[in-house]
Amino acid sequence: MIDLILRYFSFAWRKSRFIFCLQVAVVLSLLYWILTVINFQNLGENLFASFVGFVAGAILVMAILNKLGVHEDERKVCYDDDQLRLQYKKKYWHVFTLHPGEQLDISQVVSEKLTDVEGSLFDKAYHWVRLFISRGWYHLLNRHLSKNATSDKARVYAEKLFGGANSWDLVDNPQQQFELDGFIMSQYSKIMAAHGRSKHKASLTVRLQDCQLGKDGVYHLVTTRSTYLAHLLTNRAIDYKIDGKFSLREVYENRDTLVPLNKSKMSNHIGINALVFLSEEGTGNKKDRKYLLLAERDKTGTIAKYMLTASVAIRLDMDDLESPLSQEYLRRDAVLNYMPQSLGVSDTWLNSIGQPSITFLGASRDIYEGGKPTFFYEVDLCANAKQYMRARHEYKNSGSHKDEGVDKVAHMHVALWKTLRMNPHEMSKKMRDKLSYTALRHYKYWIKSVEYSRACEKNLLAALWFLGGCEESNE
C-alpha cells in the first residue's frame, strides 16, 4: 500500500505540481470539514484514530524499508570471508603484501597551503575552527588504528585467470547475446526487489564467454554480449535470498569451485578496475609514487554503497557495443577513454598534463560475485596531488560535467600510498577487513592529512593483489 501511494504521489507531482497541490488541499479541507463541521462526533473520532493509526503504520513500514535499504548490498552479495570459507575453503584464498619491495609508513602526514584563495581574517579564523573540529573528530574516530592496524598484509578471495605478462588473444562475437536461464527469468520481480536503492540503466555489456589456456601457452578469450539487467539478475544478486529461502549461489554455484566460464549461468560481464597514482612532483614515474586515488561510491551504487573502490571501477564500455572489441582496446583504451568521468576531471586537463602511463596487470574472477571477471590496470598520472585536487574541484564547480550514471563516485580520496593497510581479522567485526590510510582533506585555505578507515569493494583488494604481482600465499 505504501509503495502504491508513493508511486501515485510521485506520478501526480511529475504530471502537474499545481494539480497535485490542489488535490492535497482539497483532501485536507475535506478531512478538516468532516472532523469539525459535521456533527458526527463518533465518526470524526473514528476517522481521526484511523488516520493516526495509518500514519503510524506507514512511518513504521518506511523505517523498516529504510533500514533494509541501508544494508541492501549485504543481502545481495556476501563479503564475509568466514562465510565464504565454509564453501570454498582456501581454494581461492590469498594473503599478500600490499607494498612488496617498499616500506609501510603509517606515520606520514601532509600539511600545506593548497590554493591562493584570499580571505578576511575573520573568514580564515572561522575555517580554522572548522578544520580543528573536523580533524579532531576524524582522529577521535580512528585513534586506535595506528596501534592495531600496522601489518602490510591483506587478504582476498579471487581466481586468477592470467597475468599481464602472459600471452593472450581475443575473439569477439558482438552479435551473440547471452540468454538468462528460464528459472532466473521466472524470478525476475523477486530478484529485482534486491536493488531497490540501486541506480541502474538498460544497456549492453561485454560478456567474457570463455578463457582457456591453449597448448601454445596462449590464453584464448572469447567475448559476447549481455545486458546490465542480466548482471543485476545474476552476479549482483548472487546471495540474495529469494522468498527468504534460497540464493542463486545455492542453485548455480554450490560447489567448492567456480563453474567454468563457458558453462556459467551468470551474466559475467567484464569489469574494469584501474589503480591511479600521483607522484610528488607530477613526473608520472612509478618510483616517485606518493598518492593513490581511492574512489568512494555514493548511495545509489549497485554494489559497495559508501565503500571504497579502485580509482576507476566501471564495466567495460565502448561508444558502440555492437561493434567488434579489439585486444588493443582492452589493453589501454578501455581505461583511458573513461578516465576523465571516473576521476572527475575534464578531458582538457587530462590531455594537458600528458599521456598517462597505463599498464595492464591481468584478469581474475570475483568469487564474491559468483565469478564475474575483472581486468586490472595500474596508471601513473603526470600530476601531483595539488594539481589533481584543483582540477577536480574546478570541474565539479564548472557545471559542465556529465551525469556519471551507474555507480557514481561521491568522493575521491587522495591517499598517501605508503600508509594504506588492511585492518587485521582479529579486530571487531565492524572494523575488520576495512582499509586504513591517511588521506588529504581540503579545508578551503589549507590541505591537511587525516586518518580514515573505510570498508571496500573486494575487487579493490584483488587489484592490489595484482599490483604486487599476485603473490601466491594462502596462509
C-alpha atoms as one frame of an Amber mdcrd trajectory, in Angstrom:
protein
   0.000   0.000   0.000   2.762   2.419   0.945   4.530   1.756  -2.341   1.279
   2.333  -4.261   0.647   5.665  -2.517   4.213   6.840  -3.029   4.091   5.923
  -6.708   0.838   7.857  -7.133   2.233  10.939  -5.383   5.379  10.752  -7.500
   3.350  10.423 -10.718   0.960  13.249  -9.786   3.853  15.551  -8.858   5.642
  14.908 -12.158   2.476  15.387 -14.215   1.375  18.703 -12.693   2.640  20.257
  -9.487  -0.288  22.697  -9.431  -2.930  19.955  -9.686  -1.021  17.856  -7.130
  -1.040  20.716  -4.598  -4.714  21.407  -5.366  -5.611  17.759  -4.733  -3.759
  17.751  -1.420  -5.500  20.971  -0.371  -8.936  19.524  -1.255  -8.262  16.317
   0.704  -7.027  18.210   3.754 -10.007  20.602   3.591 -12.444  17.688   3.334
 -10.808  15.985   6.297 -10.993  19.177   8.340 -14.663  19.623   7.413 -15.530
  16.080   8.478 -13.822  16.497  11.822 -15.104  19.959  12.684 -18.252  20.877
  10.722 -20.248  17.653  10.568 -21.780  16.963  13.904 -20.926  13.258  13.916
 -18.612  13.091  16.884 -18.045   9.355  16.862 -17.456   9.331  13.121 -14.906
  12.104  13.442 -13.116  10.384  16.305 -13.010   7.065  14.470 -11.726   8.682
  11.279  -9.078  10.572  13.200  -7.997   7.431  15.087  -7.830   5.511  11.799
  -5.812   8.285  10.213  -3.341   8.359  13.131  -3.032   4.569  13.001  -2.448
   4.640   9.256   0.258   7.325   9.579   1.952   5.471  12.442   1.925   2.220
  10.461   3.258   3.964   7.373   6.114   5.500   9.386   6.976   2.099  10.866
   6.942   0.392   7.451   9.075   3.168   5.950  11.537   2.901   8.844  11.871
  -0.847   8.272  12.307  -0.376   4.495  14.926   2.304   5.137  16.846   0.016
   7.489  16.766  -2.777   4.929  17.866  -0.318   2.238  20.929   0.711   4.245
  22.009  -2.944   4.317  20.862  -3.708   0.768  24.306  -4.689  -0.516  24.923
  -7.111   2.346  21.799  -9.024   1.351  22.788  -9.167  -2.343  26.453 -10.179
  -2.186  28.226 -11.824   0.749  31.508 -10.068   1.592  32.083 -12.152   4.736
  35.235 -14.211   4.176  34.380 -16.519   7.083  31.063 -17.367   5.443  32.646
 -17.974   2.024  35.306 -20.170   3.601  32.598 -22.657   4.543  32.036 -23.280
   0.827  35.334 -22.547  -0.935  37.724 -23.416   1.906  41.112 -21.857   0.947
  40.997 -22.741  -2.739  40.893 -19.130  -3.911  42.198 -17.554  -0.709  45.193
 -15.223  -0.992  47.175 -13.422   1.689  49.573 -10.916   0.141  51.822  -7.950
   0.836  50.382  -4.571  -0.103  53.743  -2.878  -0.697  56.218  -5.510  -1.892
  59.690  -4.004  -2.117  58.526  -0.907  -0.227  58.186   0.052   3.416  54.817
   0.643   5.049  54.948   4.073   6.708  51.779   4.886   8.644  53.335   7.957
  10.270  53.250  10.035   7.076  51.365  13.341   7.305  50.903  16.320   4.990
  50.163  19.910   5.930  50.424  22.763   3.443  48.574  25.541   1.701  46.591
  24.230  -1.233  45.338  27.315  -3.044  45.986  31.024  -3.331  42.491  31.825
  -2.057  42.399  35.159  -0.276  40.010  35.885   2.578  39.418  38.069   5.570
  40.977  37.357   8.934  37.525  36.518  10.295  36.848  34.004   7.498  40.235
  32.352   7.985  39.599  32.109  11.735  36.172  30.566  11.082  37.602  27.938
   8.717  40.495  27.244  11.081  37.955  26.399  13.832  36.096  24.114  11.383
  39.405  22.497  10.454  40.311  21.968  14.119  36.938  20.398  14.957  36.857
  18.256  11.808  40.380  16.917  12.256  39.725  16.280  15.934  36.606  14.277
  15.028  38.449  12.160  12.452  41.294  11.410  14.842  38.822  10.552  17.615
  37.070   8.033  15.359  40.320   6.434  14.205  42.514   6.883  17.276  43.091
   3.139  17.735  44.065   2.340  14.123  47.729   3.298  14.365  48.087   0.868
  17.238  46.120  -2.075  15.820  46.379  -1.771  12.024  50.133  -1.976  11.488
  50.517  -5.004   9.203  51.299  -4.781   5.494  49.349  -7.967   4.799  45.971
  -8.052   3.032  43.662 -10.912   2.067  41.052 -11.629  -0.581  39.174 -14.376
  -2.414  39.907 -14.291  -6.172  40.597 -16.687  -9.032  43.434 -15.529 -11.245
  42.715 -16.016 -14.944  46.035 -14.724 -16.323  48.645 -12.047 -15.656  49.507
  -9.048 -17.762  52.794 -10.599 -18.822  51.067 -13.686 -20.194  50.284 -14.011
 -23.879  46.607 -13.793 -24.713  44.379 -13.201 -27.689  40.742 -12.295 -28.172
  37.849 -13.461 -30.345  34.806 -11.210 -30.077  31.305 -12.172 -31.207  29.288
  -8.950 -30.820  26.148 -10.443 -32.391  25.950 -13.311 -29.911  23.663 -12.435
 -26.974  23.636 -14.071 -23.534  20.243 -15.527 -22.571  19.132 -15.735 -18.970
  18.219 -19.113 -17.556  14.467 -19.759 -17.531  14.310 -20.107 -13.756  16.065
 -16.755 -13.218  13.632 -15.077 -15.621  10.701 -16.552 -13.713  12.065 -14.915
 -10.534  12.600 -11.520 -12.192  10.434  -9.354  -9.942  11.656 -11.046  -6.754
  15.342 -10.644  -7.617  14.952  -7.042  -8.802  13.442  -6.242  -5.405  17.000
  -6.628  -4.088  18.057  -3.490  -5.979  15.515  -1.055  -4.585  18.093   1.648
  -3.811  20.430   0.994  -6.717  20.524   3.255  -9.749  20.844   1.280 -12.968
  20.056   1.549 -16.648  19.291  -0.684 -19.600  22.429  -1.147 -21.680  24.559
  -3.723 -23.433  27.626  -5.135 -21.711  30.594  -7.237 -22.852  30.467 -10.800
 -21.526  33.531 -12.993 -21.058  32.229 -16.214 -22.578  35.391 -18.253 -22.133
  39.072 -18.116 -21.178  41.205 -21.164 -21.870  44.952 -21.779 -21.787  45.901
 -23.350 -25.114  48.655 -25.836 -25.818  50.563 -22.963 -27.402  50.845 -21.271
 -24.000  48.419 -18.505 -25.046  45.217 -17.663 -23.160  42.350 -17.624 -25.627
  39.498 -15.269 -24.684  36.027 -15.332 -26.198  33.649 -12.433 -25.625  29.983
 -11.937 -26.474  27.310  -9.502 -25.274  24.993  -9.385 -22.300  22.969  -6.653
 -20.612  23.298  -4.703 -17.384  19.877  -6.005 -16.390  21.147  -9.591 -16.709
  24.066  -8.584 -14.490  21.672  -7.347 -11.780  19.674 -10.553 -12.016  22.716
 -12.825 -11.655  26.184 -11.818 -10.387  24.991  -8.749  -8.482  22.296 -10.653
  -6.601  24.175 -13.921  -6.171  23.471 -14.223  -2.420  20.024 -12.626  -2.278
  17.549 -14.985  -0.612  14.618 -15.395  -2.994  11.429 -15.592  -0.904  13.821
 -15.652   2.047  14.669 -19.289   1.279  17.456 -19.815  -1.270  20.012 -17.858
  -3.308  21.378 -18.129  -6.840  24.730 -19.215  -5.401  22.983 -22.164  -3.745
  21.274 -23.067  -7.025  24.003 -22.464  -9.644  27.334 -22.014  -7.791  27.000
 -24.558  -4.993  30.360 -26.327  -5.376  33.718 -25.537  -3.776  34.967 -24.323
  -7.185  33.517 -21.804  -9.615  31.567 -23.124 -12.569  33.767 -22.633 -15.684
  33.010 -19.517 -17.695  31.737 -21.436 -20.707  29.158 -23.245 -18.540  28.218
 -20.444 -16.161  24.611 -19.241 -15.880  25.779 -15.836 -14.694  25.954 -12.728
 -16.909  29.711 -12.384 -16.214  30.242  -9.026 -17.881  33.779  -7.643 -17.781
  34.633  -5.091 -15.123  37.473  -2.572 -15.446  39.493  -1.688 -12.331  42.421
   0.739 -12.502  44.641   1.980  -9.671  45.652   5.582 -10.415  48.762   7.028
  -8.766  50.100  10.563  -8.355  53.708  11.498  -7.667  55.160  14.247  -5.501
  56.460  16.280  -8.437  53.974  15.116 -11.058  56.569  13.138 -13.005  54.361
  10.120 -13.713  57.262   7.884 -12.676  56.450   4.678 -10.779  59.422   5.206
  -8.492  58.040   8.580  -7.366  54.545   7.398  -6.432  53.193   9.080  -3.331
  49.392   9.084  -3.608  46.767   6.539  -4.646  43.296   7.729  -5.677  40.563
   5.773  -3.896  37.003   6.338  -5.088  34.161   6.305  -2.571  30.924   5.196
  -4.193  27.713   7.075  -3.475  24.452   5.751  -2.003  22.938   4.782  -5.381
  25.659   2.321  -6.396  24.534  -1.145  -7.440  27.119  -2.534  -5.013  29.606
  -1.175  -2.464  27.486   1.816  -1.410  29.639   4.247   0.612  32.594   1.864
   0.123  35.997   2.400  -1.430  36.658   1.115  -4.936  39.588   1.316  -7.322
  40.267   4.767  -8.819  38.453   3.623 -11.962  35.831   0.943 -11.285  33.449
   0.592 -14.219  32.106  -2.002 -16.624  33.902  -2.444 -19.929  32.317   0.155
 -22.194  32.641   1.346 -25.775  30.999   4.009 -27.931  29.384   1.247 -29.960
  28.946  -2.023 -28.083  27.651  -3.725 -31.216  30.991  -3.244 -32.958  33.897
  -5.698 -32.515  36.086  -5.430 -29.414  39.835  -5.475 -30.066  42.655  -6.686
 -27.881  44.365  -3.280 -28.210  41.269  -1.502 -26.896  41.087  -3.825 -23.918
  44.763  -3.284 -23.069  44.572   0.524 -22.794  41.643   2.483 -24.219  39.061
   0.743 -22.040  40.622   2.722 -19.182  41.863   5.845 -20.960  38.551   6.688
 -22.681  36.583   6.709 -19.436  39.203   8.025 -17.030  38.017  11.679 -17.014
  34.489  10.823 -15.869  35.799   8.345 -13.289  38.356  10.761 -11.820  36.014
  13.760 -12.048  38.240  15.912 -14.258  37.891  17.399 -17.721  39.288  15.859
 -20.908  41.138  19.130 -21.489  43.007  18.923 -18.193  43.879  15.264 -18.631
  45.251  15.962 -22.124  47.193  18.997 -20.904  49.276  17.029 -18.394  50.399
  14.493 -20.981  49.516  10.885 -21.688  49.370   8.743 -18.537  51.338   5.540
 -18.236  48.903   2.598 -18.334  49.989  -0.968 -17.584  47.678  -3.955 -17.955
  48.059  -6.211 -14.894  45.847  -9.167 -15.742  42.387 -10.586 -15.105  40.592
 -12.517 -12.406  37.158 -13.812 -11.448  35.427 -12.318  -8.420  34.435 -15.107
  -6.020  32.152 -12.769  -4.094  30.023 -12.013  -7.170  29.799 -15.560  -8.468
  32.798 -15.426 -10.814  32.337 -12.040 -12.506  35.546 -11.292 -14.483  37.561
  -8.122 -13.940  40.559  -6.697 -15.808  43.119  -4.774 -13.741  45.408  -1.858
 -14.617  47.887   0.487 -12.972  48.012   4.118 -14.100  50.535   6.867 -13.337
  49.327  10.407 -13.985  51.778  13.176 -14.792  50.328  15.282 -11.966  50.760
  15.865  -8.267  48.098  15.992  -5.561  47.632  19.767  -5.707  47.102  19.761
  -9.454  44.622  16.901  -9.348  42.569  18.254  -6.425  42.368  21.681  -8.040
  41.354  20.169 -11.405  38.633  18.033  -9.807  37.313  20.970  -7.767  37.174
  23.258 -10.814  35.478  20.638 -12.972  32.839  19.821 -10.378  32.040  23.510
  -9.990  32.070  24.298 -13.703  28.598  22.911 -14.324  29.852  21.173 -17.453
  30.418  17.726 -16.010  28.146  14.928 -17.166  25.945  12.725 -15.022  28.195
   9.813 -14.056  25.238   7.442 -14.278  25.569   4.000 -12.700  27.888   3.569
  -9.680  28.689   7.257  -9.246  31.681   8.438  -7.223  30.689  10.527  -4.211
  34.233  11.437  -3.171  37.771  10.761  -4.348  40.248  10.124  -1.541  43.824
  11.215  -2.268  45.508   8.638  -0.037  49.154   8.534   0.950  50.113   5.276
  -0.738  52.560   4.006   1.892  50.020   4.436   4.713  47.477   2.083   3.129
  46.927  -1.126   5.076  44.157  -3.593   5.835  42.701  -3.950   9.313  43.501
  -7.350  10.833  40.883 -10.058  11.107  41.350 -10.055  14.877  39.676  -6.638
  15.176  35.951  -6.323  15.865  33.593  -7.486  13.120  32.689  -3.856  12.425
  36.325  -2.856  11.848  37.936  -5.976  10.369  38.621  -6.106   6.633  38.402
  -2.317   6.289  41.245  -0.333   4.756  43.014   2.201   6.952  45.003   5.028
   5.416  45.919   8.692   5.665  44.399  10.968   3.017  44.394  14.637   2.112
  41.440  16.824   3.030  40.802  20.289   1.605  39.804  22.987   4.105  39.497
  25.975   1.692  42.734  27.681   2.770  44.712  24.594   3.770  45.289  20.990
   2.910  45.715  18.627   5.859  46.006  14.870   6.100  43.615  12.873   8.273
  43.363   9.178   9.059  40.475   7.154   7.669  39.118   3.642   7.916  36.663
   2.552   5.222  35.064  -0.661   4.043  35.995  -1.526   0.472  34.768  -3.402
  -2.550  36.592  -6.717  -2.729  37.759  -6.097  -6.301  39.882  -3.239  -4.937
  41.770  -5.801  -2.860  42.110  -8.046  -5.916  43.529  -5.072  -7.848  46.111
  -4.531  -5.107  46.947  -8.244  -5.255  47.603  -7.972  -8.999  49.604  -4.778
  -8.483  52.025  -6.678  -6.282  52.448  -9.449  -8.856  49.808 -11.844  -7.462
  51.913 -13.059  -4.590  50.961 -16.701  -4.020  50.149 -17.403  -0.395  47.026
 -18.914   1.162  48.146 -18.996   4.798
